[in-house]
Amino acid sequence: MIQLHYYPSNASLIPHILLEELGTPYRRLLVERTQGAHKSPEYLKLNPNGLIPVLSDDATGLVLYKRRPRSACTCATPTRSPAWHRRWAARSGPTSTSG
């Protein structure tokens, strides 16, 4: 099952809305930022930069997180590196257009 590691009033709203709109089963896991949980060794295994949110899926090993504020997301899987996913996303181009 997908897990959304979140904190209220944070950048977690967009992935939360996306999961709801897609009807994807997921579990919300509160990251107590006020208590420094985003800097704990367990959380830093998910996102070495300690940023919130993180999407993870134990079934596939997928972990999706932001490398720094206002940056693109980084994706890592057991078989592909973050660099591979960045190259793939760059080749894919935009997924929507405004008109």
N, C-alpha and C positions, 0 to 999 in steps of 0.2 A: 504494500500500500504506500502511496505517496505521503510524505510528511512535509508540512509547511512549518518551518521554524520561524516564528514571528514575534513581533512586539507591537502592541497597539500604537497608533499614530506614527508609524514608521513606513518604510517603503514596502511593507508587506501587503498593502491593499491591492496592488495590481495582480500579483499571482493569486491572491485570495479570490478576487473577482473572476479571473480566468478559470480557476478550478471549479467555482460555482457554476459559471455559465456553461462549461463543458459537461457538467454533471459527473465529473470524475471523483470517485471515492478518494478521500484523503483524511488525514488526521492533523489537527493543529497542535503544535507544541509551543507553548509560551516560553520565550527566552527572556528571563528576568534581567533586562538590561540594567535596571537600577541597582541590582545586586551583583553586577559584573559577570553574569552567566555567559555573555558573549565572548568573554576572555578566558573561559575555563578550558582546560586541556581537551575535554570532550567536544566542546563546540569548535575549538580551533582545528580539530581533525576534519570537521565539515567545511569550514571556511577559515583558512589560515590567517586571514585579515581580520577576523572577528566582526564582520559586518552582518547585519540582519536585513532581509530574510535569506533563508536557504531552503531550497526544495531538494528533497532526497527521496530515493526509492530503493528500499532494501532488496526488492525483488530483482531489479536490474543493476543495482550498484550506481545508478545515475545520481550525481550531485550537481546542482546548479546554484551558483552564487555570484555575487558581485565582487570584483577584485578591489574596487575602490569606489567611493561615492561618485555618483553620476557617470559611471562607466557602463560598458556593455557587460552582460553576464558571462561568466565562465562556466563551462560545462566539462565535466570529467566523467568518464565511464571506465569500467575495468579494462576495456580493450582499446580505448582511444584517449589520447592526451588532450588537455585543454587547447594546445596549439592546433591539433587536427580539427577540433570543432570550430575554432576561429577561422581557419582556412576554408572549411566547408561553408560557414555562414557568409564569409566574404564572397564566395563564388555564387552563392544562392541569390544574392541581391535582395532587394526589398520584398517583403511579403504582402504589402498592400500599397495602394496608391490613393492619393486624394484627388478629387476631381471636381 
